Amino acid sequence: MLQQPRITARQFDAPDGLRAHIAKQVGSLERVYDGIHDAHVVLHQDAGAKRAELALRVYRQTLTSTADGSTHESAVDEAVRQMRRRVLRYKARLRKK
């Protein structure tokens, strides 16, 4: 069961709107796989480049994805898109066993 994701903003303070967007996007991953134990999102801001790193703890593993974007919202959206594919592959591997 996924609680509220932990959000870390490096070099800036994340506004509440961005935090709500992250919670909504990461929460949507629970519809794909309900065995997510924990989520951690790290946001970076370097000279115009925005980066989002997403880490999900699942059964015996940690899945990660990283994405860059022009805004933090677009970087989070891309990281969640990548993570959705990884979670689906992980779920398929579990079913094979």
Secondary structure, 3 states (H helix, E strand, C coil): CCCCCEEEECCCCCCHHHHHHHHHHHHHHHHCCCCCCEEEEEEEEECCEEEEEEEEEECCEEEEEEEEECCHHHHHHHHHHHHHHHHHHHHHHHHHC
